[in-house]
Amino acid sequence: MSFVSKLKTVGIKTLAPAVFYGVVGIILLTLLPLANFPPHIALTGILSIITAYGILKKRFWALWLVVAVFAVATTLSLYTLSIVGFTNWIVGTSMIVYAVLTWLVTLYIVLKRKPSEA
């Protein structure tokens, strides 16, 4: 069975977390030139794309990457929010949305995991 035909049979609830992490990874990598190429943004973007792949292919290590991205994304967004505050409301709002969506997607993936999976 080809990859495209597998995507057609997958529901939106299964595909949404992979799309979230993939889009976030692409956005973070796209923002690198605007932020003067900080390595933590690049690593978070690459880790998010790898997490999207792991979720999409249902790899056993995907849950560990989701937890790692959860910790990194929470730290990154809350630190940025504490530094920038609401002096730049676009950055502040986007960091709040990023943190909340990361928490919700992580909660969904952890609750969806079967007890037999490691």
Biopython code that builds the backbone (N, CA, C, O; Angstrom):
import numpy as np
from Bio.PDB.StructureBuilder import StructureBuilder

atoms = [
    (1, "MET", "N", (0.849, -1.172, 0.000)),
    (1, "MET", "CA", (0.000, 0.000, 0.000)),
    (1, "MET", "C", (0.895, 1.235, 0.000)),
    (1, "MET", "O", (1.825, 1.331, 0.800)),
    (2, "SER", "N", (0.622, 2.152, -0.871)),
    (2, "SER", "CA", (1.464, 3.341, -0.991)),
    (2, "SER", "C", (1.127, 4.353, 0.109)),
    (2, "SER", "O", (0.089, 4.270, 0.765)),
    (3, "PHE", "N", (2.037, 5.301, 0.284)),
    (3, "PHE", "CA", (1.894, 6.316, 1.322)),
    (3, "PHE", "C", (0.680, 7.203, 1.089)),
    (3, "PHE", "O", (-0.022, 7.561, 2.036)),
    (4, "VAL", "N", (0.429, 7.560, -0.165)),
    (4, "VAL", "CA", (-0.708, 8.425, -0.493)),
    (4, "VAL", "C", (-2.023, 7.719, -0.210)),
    (4, "VAL", "O", (-2.964, 8.342, 0.282)),
    (5, "SER", "N", (-2.103, 6.432, -0.513)),
    (5, "SER", "CA", (-3.346, 5.702, -0.248)),
    (5, "SER", "C", (-3.563, 5.525, 1.251)),
    (5, "SER", "O", (-4.708, 5.475, 1.701)),
    (6, "LYS", "N", (-2.484, 5.430, 2.035)),
    (6, "LYS", "CA", (-2.628, 5.376, 3.490)),
    (6, "LYS", "C", (-3.151, 6.691, 4.036)),
    (6, "LYS", "O", (-3.941, 6.702, 4.981)),
    (7, "LEU", "N", (-2.715, 7.808, 3.447)),
    (7, "LEU", "CA", (-3.191, 9.117, 3.894)),
    (7, "LEU", "C", (-4.683, 9.293, 3.648)),
    (7, "LEU", "O", (-5.368, 9.979, 4.407)),
    (8, "LYS", "N", (-5.180, 8.675, 2.588)),
    (8, "LYS", "CA", (-6.607, 8.802, 2.282)),
    (8, "LYS", "C", (-7.466, 8.062, 3.295)),
    (8, "LYS", "O", (-8.609, 8.451, 3.531)),
    (9, "THR", "N", (-6.934, 6.996, 3.902)),
    (9, "THR", "CA", (-7.715, 6.218, 4.860)),
    (9, "THR", "C", (-7.585, 6.744, 6.290)),
    (9, "THR", "O", (-8.358, 6.356, 7.166)),
    (10, "VAL", "N", (-6.618, 7.617, 6.529)),
    (10, "VAL", "CA", (-6.406, 8.166, 7.872)),
    (10, "VAL", "C", (-7.409, 9.280, 8.132)),
    (10, "VAL", "O", (-7.673, 10.107, 7.258)),
    (11, "GLY", "N", (-7.966, 9.297, 9.336)),
    (11, "GLY", "CA", (-8.924, 10.332, 9.698)),
    (11, "GLY", "C", (-8.241, 11.634, 10.073)),
    (11, "GLY", "O", (-7.026, 11.687, 10.262)),
    (12, "ILE", "N", (-9.034, 12.669, 10.176)),
    (12, "ILE", "CA", (-8.512, 13.996, 10.486)),
    (12, "ILE", "C", (-7.953, 14.054, 11.906)),
    (12, "ILE", "O", (-7.017, 14.809, 12.167)),
    (13, "LYS", "N", (-8.514, 13.264, 12.828)),
    (13, "LYS", "CA", (-8.011, 13.259, 14.203)),
    (13, "LYS", "C", (-6.619, 12.659, 14.286)),
    (13, "LYS", "O", (-5.826, 13.042, 15.147)),
    (14, "THR", "N", (-6.321, 11.740, 13.418)),
    (14, "THR", "CA", (-4.997, 11.139, 13.396)),
    (14, "THR", "C", (-4.002, 12.029, 12.674)),
    (14, "THR", "O", (-2.828, 12.079, 13.040)),
    (15, "LEU", "N", (-4.463, 12.724, 11.660)),
    (15, "LEU", "CA", (-3.584, 13.546, 10.841)),
    (15, "LEU", "C", (-3.297, 14.917, 11.459)),
    (15, "LEU", "O", (-2.251, 15.503, 11.183)),
    (16, "ALA", "N", (-4.200, 15.436, 12.283)),
    (16, "ALA", "CA", (-4.061, 16.790, 12.832)),
    (16, "ALA", "C", (-2.789, 17.008, 13.651)),
    (16, "ALA", "O", (-2.128, 18.027, 13.451)),
    (17, "PRO", "N", (-2.407, 16.105, 14.564)),
    (17, "PRO", "CA", (-1.158, 16.354, 15.305)),
    (17, "PRO", "C", (0.075, 16.376, 14.404)),
    (17, "PRO", "O", (0.974, 17.191, 14.608)),
    (18, "ALA", "N", (0.126, 15.498, 13.419)),
    (18, "ALA", "CA", (1.270, 15.487, 12.501)),
    (18, "ALA", "C", (1.320, 16.775, 11.689)),
    (18, "ALA", "O", (2.396, 17.328, 11.461)),
    (19, "VAL", "N", (0.161, 17.253, 11.255)),
    (19, "VAL", "CA", (0.115, 18.510, 10.504)),
    (19, "VAL", "C", (0.540, 19.674, 11.408)),
    (19, "VAL", "O", (1.272, 20.563, 10.972)),
    (20, "PHE", "N", (0.084, 19.668, 12.657)),
    (20, "PHE", "CA", (0.469, 20.737, 13.594)),
    (20, "PHE", "C", (1.981, 20.805, 13.756)),
    (20, "PHE", "O", (2.576, 21.871, 13.602)),
    (21, "TYR", "N", (2.605, 19.667, 14.065)),
    (21, "TYR", "CA", (4.051, 19.675, 14.277)),
    (21, "TYR", "C", (4.805, 19.985, 12.984)),
    (21, "TYR", "O", (5.837, 20.655, 13.025)),
    (22, "GLY", "N", (4.316, 19.517, 11.854)),
    (22, "GLY", "CA", (4.965, 19.824, 10.585)),
    (22, "GLY", "C", (4.892, 21.301, 10.245)),
    (22, "GLY", "O", (5.887, 21.891, 9.823)),
    (23, "VAL", "N", (3.729, 21.902, 10.425)),
    (23, "VAL", "CA", (3.558, 23.332, 10.133)),
    (23, "VAL", "C", (4.394, 24.177, 11.090)),
    (23, "VAL", "O", (5.025, 25.147, 10.670)),
    (24, "VAL", "N", (4.402, 23.817, 12.371)),
    (24, "VAL", "CA", (5.204, 24.564, 13.340)),
    (24, "VAL", "C", (6.686, 24.470, 12.984)),
    (24, "VAL", "O", (7.407, 25.464, 13.064)),
    (25, "GLY", "N", (7.140, 23.285, 12.595)),
    (25, "GLY", "CA", (8.535, 23.128, 12.199)),
    (25, "GLY", "C", (8.899, 23.974, 11.002)),
    (25, "GLY", "O", (9.964, 24.590, 10.974)),
    (26, "ILE", "N", (8.029, 24.010, 10.018)),
    (26, "ILE", "CA", (8.287, 24.826, 8.828)),
    (26, "ILE", "C", (8.273, 26.314, 9.174)),
    (26, "ILE", "O", (9.106, 27.074, 8.680)),
    (27, "ILE", "N", (7.336, 26.730, 10.016)),
    (27, "ILE", "CA", (7.280, 28.139, 10.420)),
    (27, "ILE", "C", (8.544, 28.533, 11.181)),
    (27, "ILE", "O", (9.110, 29.599, 10.938)),
    (28, "LEU", "N", (8.987, 27.677, 12.100)),
    (28, "LEU", "CA", (10.195, 28.003, 12.865)),
    (28, "LEU", "C", (11.422, 28.084, 11.960)),
    (28, "LEU", "O", (12.264, 28.965, 12.138)),
    (29, "LEU", "N", (11.530, 27.184, 11.005)),
    (29, "LEU", "CA", (12.669, 27.235, 10.093)),
    (29, "LEU", "C", (12.579, 28.425, 9.146)),
    (29, "LEU", "O", (13.605, 28.958, 8.724)),
    (30, "THR", "N", (11.369, 28.847, 8.809)),
    (30, "THR", "CA", (11.194, 30.012, 7.955)),
    (30, "THR", "C", (11.553, 31.302, 8.690)),
    (30, "THR", "O", (12.048, 32.249, 8.079)),
    (31, "LEU", "N", (11.306, 31.341, 9.991)),
    (31, "LEU", "CA", (11.590, 32.536, 10.786)),
    (31, "LEU", "C", (13.064, 32.682, 11.165)),
    (31, "LEU", "O", (13.440, 33.689, 11.766)),
    (32, "LEU", "N", (13.897, 31.712, 10.832)),
    (32, "LEU", "CA", (15.312, 31.787, 11.201)),
    (32, "LEU", "C", (16.011, 33.048, 10.706)),
    (32, "LEU", "O", (16.686, 33.701, 11.502)),
    (33, "PRO", "N", (15.886, 33.429, 9.426)),
    (33, "PRO", "CA", (16.587, 34.639, 8.988)),
    (33, "PRO", "C", (16.109, 35.910, 9.697)),
    (33, "PRO", "O", (16.892, 36.837, 9.903)),
    (34, "LEU", "N", (14.841, 35.955, 10.064)),
    (34, "LEU", "CA", (14.322, 37.138, 10.748)),
    (34, "LEU", "C", (14.833, 37.262, 12.179)),
    (34, "LEU", "O", (14.881, 38.359, 12.735)),
    (35, "ALA", "N", (15.214, 36.127, 12.776)),
    (35, "ALA", "CA", (15.676, 36.129, 14.161)),
    (35, "ALA", "C", (17.198, 36.028, 14.264)),
    (35, "ALA", "O", (17.723, 35.758, 15.344)),
    (36, "ASN", "N", (17.912, 36.241, 13.162)),
    (36, "ASN", "CA", (19.380, 36.182, 13.123)),
    (36, "ASN", "C", (19.936, 34.794, 13.424)),
    (36, "ASN", "O", (20.984, 34.665, 14.058)),
    (37, "PHE", "N", (19.240, 33.768, 12.975)),
    (37, "PHE", "CA", (19.681, 32.376, 13.006)),
    (37, "PHE", "C", (20.057, 31.848, 14.392)),
    (37, "PHE", "O", (21.173, 31.361, 14.572)),
    (38, "PRO", "N", (19.158, 31.932, 15.373)),
    (38, "PRO", "CA", (19.473, 31.325, 16.673)),
    (38, "PRO", "C", (19.373, 29.800, 16.574)),
    (38, "PRO", "O", (18.424, 29.291, 15.978)),
    (39, "PRO", "N", (20.324, 29.067, 17.139)),
    (39, "PRO", "CA", (20.322, 27.614, 16.979)),
    (39, "PRO", "C", (19.150, 26.916, 17.669)),
    (39, "PRO", "O", (18.709, 25.866, 17.202)),
    (40, "HIS", "N", (18.638, 27.468, 18.759)),
    (40, "HIS", "CA", (17.527, 26.805, 19.447)),
    (40, "HIS", "C", (16.244, 26.831, 18.616)),
    (40, "HIS", "O", (15.439, 25.903, 18.700)),
    (41, "ILE", "N", (16.044, 27.861, 17.829)),
    (41, "ILE", "CA", (14.865, 27.907, 16.943)),
    (41, "ILE", "C", (15.009, 26.861, 15.846)),
    (41, "ILE", "O", (14.044, 26.174, 15.508)),
    (42, "ALA", "N", (16.202, 26.738, 15.292)),
    (42, "ALA", "CA", (16.441, 25.746, 14.239)),
    (42, "ALA", "C", (16.264, 24.326, 14.767)),
    (42, "ALA", "O", (15.634, 23.493, 14.114)),
    (43, "LEU", "N", (16.819, 24.047, 15.949)),
    (43, "LEU", "CA", (16.688, 22.706, 16.518)),
    (43, "LEU", "C", (15.243, 22.376, 16.872)),
    (43, "LEU", "O", (14.803, 21.241, 16.694)),
    (44, "THR", "N", (14.509, 23.355, 17.369)),
    (44, "THR", "CA", (13.096, 23.131, 17.678)),
    (44, "THR", "C", (12.300, 22.870, 16.406)),
    (44, "THR", "O", (11.413, 22.016, 16.395)),
    (45, "GLY", "N", (12.607, 23.594, 15.339)),
    (45, "GLY", "CA", (11.932, 23.372, 14.064)),
    (45, "GLY", "C", (12.229, 22.001, 13.488)),
    (45, "GLY", "O", (11.323, 21.318, 13.010)),
    (46, "ILE", "N", (13.489, 21.591, 13.528)),
    (46, "ILE", "CA", (13.861, 20.271, 13.017)),
    (46, "ILE", "C", (13.242, 19.171, 13.872)),
    (46, "ILE", "O", (12.753, 18.175, 13.338)),
    (47, "LEU", "N", (13.259, 19.338, 15.183)),
    (47, "LEU", "CA", (12.653, 18.362, 16.083)),
    (47, "LEU", "C", (11.148, 18.255, 15.851)),
    (47, "LEU", "O", (10.582, 17.166, 15.949)),
    (48, "SER", "N", (10.501, 19.367, 15.547)),
    (48, "SER", "CA", (9.061, 19.342, 15.265)),
    (48, "SER", "C", (8.762, 18.592, 13.976)),
    (48, "SER", "O", (7.781, 17.852, 13.904)),
    (49, "ILE", "N", (9.589, 18.773, 12.966)),
    (49, "ILE", "CA", (9.373, 18.062, 11.704)),
    (49, "ILE", "C", (9.613, 16.561, 11.881)),
    (49, "ILE", "O", (8.873, 15.748, 11.327)),
    (50, "ILE", "N", (10.627, 16.194, 12.640)),
    (50, "ILE", "CA", (10.875, 14.777, 12.905)),
    (50, "ILE", "C", (9.729, 14.179, 13.718)),
    (50, "ILE", "O", (9.344, 13.031, 13.499)),
    (51, "THR", "N", (9.186, 14.953, 14.655)),
    (51, "THR", "CA", (8.042, 14.496, 15.439)),
    (51, "THR", "C", (6.821, 14.274, 14.544)),
    (51, "THR", "O", (6.096, 13.293, 14.712)),
    (52, "ALA", "N", (6.596, 15.175, 13.604)),
    (52, "ALA", "CA", (5.472, 15.012, 12.667)),
    (52, "ALA", "C", (5.629, 13.731, 11.868)),
    (52, "ALA", "O", (4.657, 13.005, 11.662)),
    (53, "TYR", "N", (6.845, 13.447, 11.415)),
    (53, "TYR", "CA", (7.096, 12.209, 10.679)),
    (53, "TYR", "C", (6.829, 10.991, 11.559)),
    (53, "TYR", "O", (6.197, 10.031, 11.118)),
    (54, "GLY", "N", (7.306, 11.027, 12.799)),
    (54, "GLY", "CA", (7.105, 9.903, 13.709)),
    (54, "GLY", "C", (5.642, 9.648, 14.023)),
    (54, "GLY", "O", (5.214, 8.498, 14.123)),
    (55, "ILE", "N", (4.881, 10.711, 14.178)),
    (55, "ILE", "CA", (3.444, 10.555, 14.441)),
    (55, "ILE", "C", (2.741, 10.000, 13.211)),
    (55, "ILE", "O", (1.890, 9.117, 13.316)),
    (56, "LEU", "N", (3.101, 10.518, 12.059)),
    (56, "LEU", "CA", (2.451, 10.089, 10.819)),
    (56, "LEU", "C", (2.745, 8.625, 10.511)),
    (56, "LEU", "O", (1.860, 7.898, 10.061)),
    (57, "LYS", "N", (3.966, 8.191, 10.747)),
    (57, "LYS", "CA", (4.351, 6.808, 10.478)),
    (57, "LYS", "C", (4.128, 5.888, 11.671)),
    (57, "LYS", "O", (4.431, 4.697, 11.596)),
    (58, "LYS", "N", (3.599, 6.425, 12.772)),
    (58, "LYS", "CA", (3.285, 5.672, 13.989)),
    (58, "LYS", "C", (4.501, 4.929, 14.525)),
    (58, "LYS", "O", (4.441, 3.730, 14.799)),
    (59, "ARG", "N", (5.597, 5.654, 14.669)),
    (59, "ARG", "CA", (6.822, 5.083, 15.223)),
    (59, "ARG", "C", (6.730, 5.037, 16.740)),
    (59, "ARG", "O", (6.052, 5.861, 17.354)),
    (60, "PHE", "N", (7.414, 4.068, 17.340)),
    (60, "PHE", "CA", (7.349, 3.905, 18.793)),
    (60, "PHE", "C", (8.006, 5.058, 19.535)),
    (60, "PHE", "O", (7.641, 5.337, 20.677)),
    (61, "TRP", "N", (8.964, 5.732, 18.915)),
    (61, "TRP", "CA", (9.681, 6.825, 19.555)),
    (61, "TRP", "C", (8.970, 8.167, 19.424)),
    (61, "TRP", "O", (9.440, 9.165, 19.969)),
    (62, "ALA", "N", (7.865, 8.208, 18.722)),
    (62, "ALA", "CA", (7.163, 9.479, 18.500)),
    (62, "ALA", "C", (6.652, 10.079, 19.807)),
    (62, "ALA", "O", (6.670, 11.298, 19.975)),
    (63, "LEU", "N", (6.199, 9.239, 20.729)),
    (63, "LEU", "CA", (5.698, 9.748, 22.008)),
    (63, "LEU", "C", (6.806, 10.446, 22.789)),
    (63, "LEU", "O", (6.566, 11.472, 23.427)),
    (64, "TRP", "N", (8.009, 9.901, 22.742)),
    (64, "TRP", "CA", (9.129, 10.531, 23.442)),
    (64, "TRP", "C", (9.470, 11.885, 22.820)),
    (64, "TRP", "O", (9.788, 12.837, 23.533)),
    (65, "LEU", "N", (9.404, 11.968, 21.512)),
    (65, "LEU", "CA", (9.660, 13.256, 20.862)),
    (65, "LEU", "C", (8.560, 14.262, 21.161)),
    (65, "LEU", "O", (8.834, 15.454, 21.304)),
    (66, "VAL", "N", (7.324, 13.798, 21.257)),
    (66, "VAL", "CA", (6.217, 14.694, 21.606)),
    (66, "VAL", "C", (6.456, 15.296, 22.989)),
    (66, "VAL", "O", (6.239, 16.491, 23.192)),
    (67, "VAL", "N", (6.900, 14.476, 23.934)),
    (67, "VAL", "CA", (7.178, 14.970, 25.284)),
    (67, "VAL", "C", (8.357, 15.945, 25.256)),
    (67, "VAL", "O", (8.329, 16.967, 25.942)),
    (68, "ALA", "N", (9.389, 15.637, 24.470)),
    (68, "ALA", "CA", (10.542, 16.536, 24.361)),
    (68, "ALA", "C", (10.144, 17.871, 23.733)),
    (68, "ALA", "O", (10.546, 18.931, 24.212)),
    (69, "VAL", "N", (9.355, 17.816, 22.660)),
    (69, "VAL", "CA", (8.905, 19.055, 22.010)),
    (69, "VAL", "C", (7.987, 19.839, 22.940)),
    (69, "VAL", "O", (8.002, 21.070, 22.934)),
    (70, "PHE", "N", (7.193, 19.139, 23.733)),
    (70, "PHE", "CA", (6.334, 19.799, 24.717)),
    (70, "PHE", "C", (7.180, 20.625, 25.699)),
    (70, "PHE", "O", (6.872, 21.786, 25.970)),
    (71, "ALA", "N", (8.234, 20.018, 26.220)),
    (71, "ALA", "CA", (9.088, 20.728, 27.175)),
    (71, "ALA", "C", (9.801, 21.906, 26.516)),
    (71, "ALA", "O", (9.862, 22.997, 27.083)),
    (72, "VAL", "N", (10.332, 21.686, 25.332)),
    (72, "VAL", "CA", (11.068, 22.750, 24.643)),
    (72, "VAL", "C", (10.124, 23.876, 24.222)),
    (72, "VAL", "O", (10.448, 25.051, 24.395)),
    (73, "ALA", "N", (8.971, 23.530, 23.677)),
    (73, "ALA", "CA", (8.026, 24.548, 23.208)),
    (73, "ALA", "C", (7.462, 25.359, 24.371)),
    (73, "ALA", "O", (7.288, 26.572, 24.256)),
    (74, "THR", "N", (7.180, 24.701, 25.476)),
    (74, "THR", "CA", (6.670, 25.420, 26.642)),
    (74, "THR", "C", (7.726, 26.389, 27.172)),
    (74, "THR", "O", (7.426, 27.544, 27.475)),
    (75, "THR", "N", (8.951, 25.910, 27.279)),
    (75, "THR", "CA", (10.030, 26.777, 27.755)),
    (75, "THR", "C", (10.263, 27.950, 26.813)),
    (75, "THR", "O", (10.385, 29.096, 27.246)),
    (76, "LEU", "N", (10.324, 27.649, 25.519)),
    (76, "LEU", "CA", (10.563, 28.691, 24.519)),
    (76, "LEU", "C", (9.453, 29.737, 24.508)),
    (76, "LEU", "O", (9.731, 30.936, 24.494)),
    (77, "SER", "N", (8.218, 29.298, 24.515)),
    (77, "SER", "CA", (7.119, 30.248, 24.417)),
    (77, "SER", "C", (6.950, 31.062, 25.697)),
    (77, "SER", "O", (6.717, 32.269, 25.629)),
    (78, "LEU", "N", (7.063, 30.430, 26.852)),
    (78, "LEU", "CA", (6.897, 31.180, 28.095)),
    (78, "LEU", "C", (8.081, 32.106, 28.371)),
    (78, "LEU", "O", (7.898, 33.190, 28.925)),
    (79, "TYR", "N", (9.280, 31.696, 27.994)),
    (79, "TYR", "CA", (10.440, 32.587, 28.139)),
    (79, "TYR", "C", (10.301, 33.798, 27.221)),
    (79, "TYR", "O", (10.526, 34.934, 27.639)),
    (80, "THR", "N", (9.929, 33.545, 25.970)),
    (80, "THR", "CA", (9.736, 34.655, 25.029)),
    (80, "THR", "C", (8.627, 35.582, 25.512)),
    (80, "THR", "O", (8.741, 36.803, 25.408)),
    (81, "LEU", "N", (7.571, 35.007, 26.031)),
    (81, "LEU", "CA", (6.469, 35.815, 26.549)),
    (81, "LEU", "C", (6.901, 36.650, 27.746)),
    (81, "LEU", "O", (6.469, 37.794, 27.890)),
    (82, "SER", "N", (7.749, 36.092, 28.605)),
    (82, "SER", "CA", (8.190, 36.870, 29.768)),
    (82, "SER", "C", (9.164, 37.983, 29.378)),
    (82, "SER", "O", (9.197, 39.029, 30.026)),
    (83, "ILE", "N", (9.947, 37.768, 28.336)),
    (83, "ILE", "CA", (10.894, 38.791, 27.896)),
    (83, "ILE", "C", (10.182, 39.890, 27.107)),
    (83, "ILE", "O", (10.340, 41.080, 27.381)),
    (84, "VAL", "N", (9.396, 39.461, 26.122)),
    (84, "VAL", "CA", (8.721, 40.431, 25.251)),
    (84, "VAL", "C", (7.523, 41.029, 25.957)),
    (84, "VAL", "O", (7.202, 42.202, 25.769)),
    (85, "GLY", "N", (6.857, 40.211, 26.777)),
    (85, "GLY", "CA", (5.635, 40.672, 27.423)),
    (85, "GLY", "C", (4.593, 40.974, 26.360)),
    (85, "GLY", "O", (4.439, 40.234, 25.388)),
    (86, "PHE", "N", (3.900, 42.045, 26.559)),
    (86, "PHE", "CA", (2.930, 42.445, 25.551)),
    (86, "PHE", "C", (3.329, 43.777, 24.924)),
    (86, "PHE", "O", (2.475, 44.535, 24.466)),
    (87, "THR", "N", (4.643, 44.061, 24.907)),
    (87, "THR", "CA", (5.104, 45.238, 24.180)),
    (87, "THR", "C", (4.937, 45.025, 22.684)),
    (87, "THR", "O", (4.666, 45.970, 21.944)),
    (88, "ASN", "N", (5.098, 43.784, 22.240)),
    (88, "ASN", "CA", (4.814, 43.408, 20.865)),
    (88, "ASN", "C", (3.659, 42.417, 20.921)),
    (88, "ASN", "O", (3.874, 41.229, 21.165)),
    (89, "TRP", "N", (2.460, 42.884, 20.702)),
    (89, "TRP", "CA", (1.274, 42.054, 20.926)),
    (89, "TRP", "C", (1.178, 40.901, 19.937)),
    (89, "TRP", "O", (0.551, 39.890, 20.252)),
    (90, "ILE", "N", (1.770, 41.013, 18.760)),
    (90, "ILE", "CA", (1.734, 39.905, 17.802)),
    (90, "ILE", "C", (2.566, 38.742, 18.324)),
    (90, "ILE", "O", (2.131, 37.591, 18.281)),
    (91, "VAL", "N", (3.758, 39.043, 18.814)),
    (91, "VAL", "CA", (4.626, 37.994, 19.361)),
    (91, "VAL", "C", (4.003, 37.411, 20.620)),
    (91, "VAL", "O", (4.009, 36.193, 20.802)),
    (92, "GLY", "N", (3.471, 38.248, 21.484)),
    (92, "GLY", "CA", (2.851, 37.769, 22.715)),
    (92, "GLY", "C", (1.670, 36.857, 22.461)),
    (92, "GLY", "O", (1.549, 35.800, 23.079)),
    (93, "THR", "N", (0.812, 37.259, 21.564)),
    (93, "THR", "CA", (-0.360, 36.447, 21.242)),
    (93, "THR", "C", (0.046, 35.141, 20.566)),
    (93, "THR", "O", (-0.508, 34.085, 20.870)),
    (94, "SER", "N", (1.005, 35.210, 19.653)),
    (94, "SER", "CA", (1.416, 33.986, 18.962)),
    (94, "SER", "C", (2.091, 33.007, 19.919)),
    (94, "SER", "O", (1.951, 31.795, 19.751)),
    (95, "MET", "N", (2.818, 33.502, 20.915)),
    (95, "MET", "CA", (3.449, 32.604, 21.887)),
    (95, "MET", "C", (2.408, 31.944, 22.787)),
    (95, "MET", "O", (2.553, 30.777, 23.152)),
    (96, "ILE", "N", (1.366, 32.681, 23.145)),
    (96, "ILE", "CA", (0.287, 32.080, 23.937)),
    (96, "ILE", "C", (-0.427, 31.010, 23.134)),
    (96, "ILE", "O", (-0.695, 29.924, 23.649)),
    (97, "VAL", "N", (-0.737, 31.301, 21.886)),
    (97, "VAL", "CA", (-1.414, 30.322, 21.020)),
    (97, "VAL", "C", (-0.530, 29.094, 20.804)),
    (97, "VAL", "O", (-1.014, 27.963, 20.844)),
    (98, "TYR", "N", (0.759, 29.316, 20.577)),
    (98, "TYR", "CA", (1.695, 28.206, 20.375)),
    (98, "TYR", "C", (1.771, 27.323, 21.616)),
    (98, "TYR", "O", (1.753, 26.098, 21.501)),
    (99, "ALA", "N", (1.856, 27.924, 22.795)),
    (99, "ALA", "CA", (1.927, 27.138, 24.032)),
    (99, "ALA", "C", (0.648, 26.344, 24.257)),
    (99, "ALA", "O", (0.704, 25.158, 24.584)),
    (100, "VAL", "N", (-0.493, 26.979, 24.085)),
    (100, "VAL", "CA", (-1.767, 26.297, 24.332)),
    (100, "VAL", "C", (-1.982, 25.162, 23.327)),
    (100, "VAL", "O", (-2.403, 24.071, 23.712)),
    (101, "LEU", "N", (-1.699, 25.405, 22.057)),
    (101, "LEU", "CA", (-1.855, 24.345, 21.059)),
    (101, "LEU", "C", (-0.885, 23.192, 21.307)),
    (101, "LEU", "O", (-1.240, 22.031, 21.103)),
    (102, "THR", "N", (0.315, 23.496, 21.738)),
    (102, "THR", "CA", (1.270, 22.434, 22.065)),
    (102, "THR", "C", (0.774, 21.599, 23.232)),
    (102, "THR", "O", (0.885, 20.373, 23.209)),
    (103, "TRP", "N", (0.228, 22.247, 24.253)),
    (103, "TRP", "CA", (-0.305, 21.513, 25.396)),
    (103, "TRP", "C", (-1.481, 20.636, 24.984)),
    (103, "TRP", "O", (-1.570, 19.482, 25.404)),
    (104, "LEU", "N", (-2.388, 21.173, 24.166)),
    (104, "LEU", "CA", (-3.558, 20.401, 23.749)),
    (104, "LEU", "C", (-3.182, 19.211, 22.872)),
    (104, "LEU", "O", (-3.714, 18.115, 23.050)),
    (105, "VAL", "N", (-2.276, 19.418, 21.935)),
    (105, "VAL", "CA", (-1.867, 18.322, 21.052)),
    (105, "VAL", "C", (-1.113, 17.260, 21.848)),
    (105, "VAL", "O", (-1.294, 16.067, 21.603)),
    (106, "THR", "N", (-0.279, 17.667, 22.788)),
    (106, "THR", "CA", (0.434, 16.697, 23.619)),
    (106, "THR", "C", (-0.545, 15.900, 24.471)),
    (106, "THR", "O", (-0.418, 14.681, 24.587)),
    (107, "LEU", "N", (-1.505, 16.570, 25.057)),
    (107, "LEU", "CA", (-2.518, 15.879, 25.852)),
    (107, "LEU", "C", (-3.300, 14.887, 24.998)),
    (107, "LEU", "O", (-3.571, 13.770, 25.437)),
    (108, "TYR", "N", (-3.660, 15.283, 23.796)),
    (108, "TYR", "CA", (-4.391, 14.390, 22.895)),
    (108, "TYR", "C", (-3.567, 13.147, 22.553)),
    (108, "TYR", "O", (-4.089, 12.033, 22.570)),
    (109, "ILE", "N", (-2.290, 13.335, 22.246)),
    (109, "ILE", "CA", (-1.458, 12.202, 21.856)),
    (109, "ILE", "C", (-1.221, 11.271, 23.036)),
    (109, "ILE", "O", (-1.247, 10.051, 22.871)),
    (110, "VAL", "N", (-0.991, 11.820, 24.216)),
    (110, "VAL", "CA", (-0.757, 10.980, 25.390)),
    (110, "VAL", "C", (-2.019, 10.206, 25.758)),
    (110, "VAL", "O", (-1.932, 9.033, 26.120)),
    (111, "LEU", "N", (-3.180, 10.831, 25.674)),
    (111, "LEU", "CA", (-4.429, 10.138, 26.005)),
    (111, "LEU", "C", (-4.830, 9.120, 24.934)),
    (111, "LEU", "O", (-5.482, 8.120, 25.234)),
    (112, "LYS", "N", (-4.440, 9.380, 23.696)),
    (112, "LYS", "CA", (-4.788, 8.473, 22.596)),
    (112, "LYS", "C", (-3.913, 7.226, 22.589)),
    (112, "LYS", "O", (-4.302, 6.196, 22.037)),
    (113, "ARG", "N", (-2.744, 7.312, 23.195)),
    (113, "ARG", "CA", (-1.804, 6.191, 23.197)),
    (113, "ARG", "C", (-2.399, 4.990, 23.916)),
    (113, "ARG", "O", (-3.001, 5.112, 24.982)),
    (114, "LYS", "N", (-2.217, 3.842, 23.309)),
    (114, "LYS", "CA", (-2.706, 2.603, 23.929)),
    (114, "LYS", "C", (-1.743, 2.188, 25.033)),
    (114, "LYS", "O", (-0.546, 2.454, 24.930)),
    (115, "PRO", "N", (-2.240, 1.540, 26.091)),
    (115, "PRO", "CA", (-1.361, 1.137, 27.184)),
    (115, "PRO", "C", (-0.261, 0.162, 26.758)),
    (115, "PRO", "O", (0.785, 0.105, 27.404)),
    (116, "SER", "N", (-0.471, -0.595, 25.700)),
    (116, "SER", "CA", (0.544, -1.550, 25.255)),
    (116, "SER", "C", (1.691, -0.888, 24.532)),
    (116, "SER", "O", (2.762, -1.478, 24.396)),
    (117, "GLU", "N", (1.481, 0.359, 24.054)),
    (117, "GLU", "CA", (2.537, 1.066, 23.336)),
    (117, "GLU", "C", (3.537, 1.623, 24.341)),
    (117, "GLU", "O", (3.174, 2.001, 25.454)),
    (118, "ALA", "N", (4.786, 1.666, 23.934)),
    (118, "ALA", "CA", (5.801, 2.221, 24.829)),
    (118, "ALA", "C", (6.332, 3.522, 24.292)),
    (118, "ALA", "O", (7.198, 4.139, 24.913)),
]
sb = StructureBuilder()
sb.init_structure("model")
sb.init_model(0)
sb.init_chain("A")
sb.init_seg("    ")
for serial, (resi, resn, name, xyz) in enumerate(atoms, 1):
    if name == "N":
        sb.init_residue(resn, " ", resi, " ")
    sb.init_atom(name, np.array(xyz, "f"), 0.0, 1.0, " ", f" {name:<3s}", serial, name[0])
structure = sb.get_structure()
